[in-house]
Amino acid sequence: MITINLYFKQAWQLMKQNRFFSAVYIIGTGLAISMVMVLAVVYYIRTANIAPEIHRDRMCYLDFVIYKYNEGNGSYSSSLGIRYVKDVVLTLKKPEAIAITTSPIYQYFQGGEMFASVAGNDDEAKISYMGCNDVFWKVYEFHFLYGKPFTESDFESGLKTVVLCRSMARKLFGKEDVIGQTVMLNEVEYRVCGVVEDVSGTLEHTYSQAWMPYTSMSNVITESVDERENTVGKLQANILLRDKHDITAVQAELEEAVKRYNTTLVGGQVTDPKIKPATLTIMGVSSSKAYLAIILFLLLFLLVPALNISGLNASHIQDRLEEIGIRKAFGAPRGTLFMQIFVENLILMFPGSLAGLLFSYGLVDLYKNILLANSYQQFITEDADVITLSAGMLMNWQVFLYAVTVCLLLNLLSSMVPVWNAIRENIVSALNK
């Protein structure tokens, strides 16, 4: 403890004696860490278990089906159809639960826009909407402010009931407690059964402003005599695994279910059913490409500043060679000298690290619609502020752990070579310098 206090005192004296060096050091550290922390914060928001998507680490998705006509007459691909969901997806036993929702992209382009209005108000609000089953409320954890979700019997009967988010309830009715009130959705009357806290647009599998049973949506549940139209449609399956390693077993079970389903088809076959694990998506780039981009940016934002700060350290340590020589003459071991200078540099980095972390929050908030938005969201709502960031998304132990790790890495990369060269200097040479 005495040694650490001494290091702090020495670092503070060095900062006062070399104000220009300290200012440049802190600013350089802050800029470097802010760039890295932008990536860290975006990565956390995209991958962490954040309510209502509290099981992201155990989720996988089935949102695409290919129907191939017999005799080489082409193929048709889209989201899942109503019959495919019933006869294939919902027969799977290995998952813990399966939430079925309308696919946001296909629902918009094939289902059209949705406008909401209430009696006594001629204004219509364009809203984002999602059809779902009752299991959706078990897979995802929403914060209900008023009321409750629709039930299994409501879903099975196709009851026209809806859950609204807080801001939409206030926009339509001028208040939040609107349980039992009636809202017109595309001229169809729905009863409000619940009001939930707003969901950020960063949570692409749950974001919406209104959730209703997809069995109440005529453009989703209408069955056709055409087997292709019943196989492909507007739905997707959000599958909660019992264990995150179960995806291979669920994939095998899906393939067996598709084989059974294909025996009932006449005009074609379903090919290449594929369950997708949760993937990282940044600025429209997903999967391995996104991880590669993060690695490249980390190298850029760590190595380049480390080289610059290393040059500053080398110049600064040259001025301290006499001090190092005297301490070596009195028997100070190399490890002690290395640790002293390393800790002093680390202490110098803390103000810059804190400033860089705060600056990164500002950058993420400023460019959130570029870094975090999904491509389709600009079409499905007139609300300009779809991407909202809560304090929990930004200020949590994981993000702070990232910041500390980056600080240590940057300090190690920038200090190791100049410090090691200095403590290896011959005592006589160090004293003469």
C-alpha positions, 0 to 999 in steps of 0.5 A: 500500500505504501508503494502504491501511494508513493507511485501516486505521489510521484505520478502527480508530481510528474504531471505538475512538472511536465504539464505539456507532456501530461496534457498530450499524453492524456489527450492521446490516450483519451482519443485512442480509448474513445475509438476502441470503446465505441466498438466495445459499446456497440458490440455489447449492445448488439450481443448482450442479454438486454431486456426484453431480449434476455436470452440472446446467448441461447437464441437462434432463428429460422426466418427463411424457407426455399420452396423448389418446384418439381422438374426444375421449374424454379424456386420461391423463397421468403419467410415462413408460411402458416402451414410450414410453421404449424407442421414443421416448426411447432413440432420441434421438441428439443427447444425450450420454447419457440416464439413465432412473429411476423418478419419485420421486412416481409411484413412491411413489403408484403403486408403494407404499412399500418396506421393507428387512430382513436375515436374522436381524433382524426389524426392517424399515426404510422406505427411499427407493428408485430404479430406474435404468438402467446409464447413470445411473452414467455421467451422475451421479458417485457416490463408491463406498466399496465395490463398483461399480454394476450393469452393462449386462448386469445391467440388461438381464437384470433382475438383482436387485442393489442399491446402498445408501448408507452409512447404510442399509448400516450401519443394516441390517447394522451395517457398511458393507462389505456387498458380496455380502450379501443384503437383502430389499426388500419380501420380494424378495431383492436382492444388494448390489453397491455402497455409496456415500456418502450423497446429500443430499435437496437433490439431487432427481434422485439422492437415494435410499437404494437404487438398483436396475435398474428392469428388476428391478422388476415394477411398472415393467416389466410390459407390458400389451396396453393401449397407454395403459398402456405409454405412461404409467407411472412412469419419467422421463428425465434427459437430459445434453446435449452443450452446454447450448444443445442443448435446442432441437435435442433438443426437435425430435428428440423431436417427430419421434420422437413423430410416428413413435411415434404412427403405431403407436398405435390408440386415441389419440395422444401430445400436446405432448411437452415437455423441461424445462430444469433449474429453480430450486425453493425452498420448492415454488416453481419456475422464473420465480416463484422467480427473481422471489421472489429478486429481490424479497427481494434488493431488500428485504434490500439497500435497506432496510438500506442506507437505515438505514445511510445515515442512520448514515453521514450523521450520522457524516460530519457529525462529520467535516466539519471534518476533510474541510474541512481536507484539502480546504484542503490540496489533497486531491481529491474522489476521494481523499476519497471513496475514503478514506471509502468504504474506511473504511466497507468495512473497518467492514463486514467484521466484520459481513459475516463474522458475517452469513455465519456466521449465514446458514449457521446459518439455512440449517441450521436451516430446511433442511427448509423451504428445501431439501426436496422435497415428496414426501421426507417420505413416502418415508422414515422418516429425519427428516434427509433434507436434509444439508449438506456443507461444500462446499455452504456454504463454496466460492469462489462463495458467498464471491464472493456475500458480497463482492459483497453487501458491496460493494453494501451499502457503495456504496448506504449510503455514496455519497449521504452521502459525496458530499454531504460532499465537495461541501461548501464548504471554509469551511462545512465548517470552520465546522461 
